């Protein structure tokens, strides 16, 4: 019984995780700084193409947010983080 429960827990934890491609697709759908940050943090071994695309989009979105705020502080925050 305990073996069965342990196996089910392992399957739930590891068997249901998203592929990097699926996770990137979700980040792209959300299209937010946090969604791309989460993708890069959660999938460090994703294919280079996905990580490059996520990084470029993350930087573009973060710069866009800094530009929208349009303050010295927002640009400094962008420079310090990216």
Buried (B, 14 or more C-beta within 10 A) or exposed (E): EEEEEEEEEEEEEEEEEEEBEEBBBEBBEEEBBEBBBBBBEEBEEBEEEBBEBBBEBBBEBBBEBBEEEEEEEBBEBBEEEE
